[in-house]
Amino acid sequence: MMHKRDQDYWIFSAELRDSKVINDSSDKPMILTPLGIAVKRILCTGNVTSKQGDDRMTRITIADPVGNFYVVGFSNGFNPEEKSMLDGLNVDDRVMVIGKISTYRNSGGNYLFSIRPELVSKIDEEASRFWILKAYYFAKRRYFAIREAQKSEDSSIETLKESGYTAVEAESALNAIKNFRDYDYQKLFEVIEPAMSSFGSSGQLPEIRSFMLDYIKNNDLDGKGCRYEDIVVAAKNQGIDQSTVDEILNSLGSMGEIFEVSLKRYKFVDTS
């Protein structure tokens, strides 16, 4: 019988570091991040900052913008190639890794997390920037879903979906509220936000971004999101070409300032 492959999630090291192991006495404990994602497999990217190993095992440290991931490969593990994939890397390589999370409980009762690699690729700066912005986008979406769910004790998957969130984001928000009641989300994003400031598109003029953001905010007339066609026309009237519109929409979405409610419909994200 074929088993369905576990989904891989884009997350930051700080989110994995603060995760909990739920039902740790069962045969199948669940790793839950503070943003509510139940993770078995993740995708991460960053620079290799250290590498250690012997004939049996190779361990590397990958630094993303807010911390470290620890990736370990064994020569006699389930995947015999996992060690050789890490052996082919050097310090300062920029990499993308997909792998399963392993847990270790130390003498103090705290869980530590590492990654058993399934895919390791060297990537360039542009690809790294793409993956990091993706991780940020998904983190902000999950955070906003949590904030929306906290507004009412009657929040449900359906009510959150009606507010524009996916079923996964809605379920994650409810998981987070249940299992991380006292978690300081502001502190998490105080770590993430400054690190992300350097990942915006430097070629975009601040006044153009501001114009488009204000237009989307003020022209969501039916509550279903501002139409792409209207954004393009308004931008054209300001001398902004369509390719620039598309680039800025992608950047605003990646930075969590807007989100696409439905096909070609955009809503402003109120973070106040």
Buried (B, 14 or more C-beta within 10 A) or exposed (E): EEEEEEEBBBBBBBBBBBBBBBEEEEEEBBBBBBBBBBBBBBBBBBBBEEBEBEEEBBBBBBBBBBBBBBBBBBBEBEBEBBBEBBBEBEEEBBBBBBBBBBEEEEEEEEBEBBBBBBEBEEBEEEBBBBBBBBBBBBBBBBBBBBEBBEEEEEBEBEBBBEBBBBEBBBBBBBBBBEBBEEBEBEEBBEBBBEBBEEBBBEEBEEEBBEBBBEBBBEBBEEEEBBBBEBBBEBBEEEEBEEEBBEBBBEBBBBBBBBBBBEEBBBBBBEEE
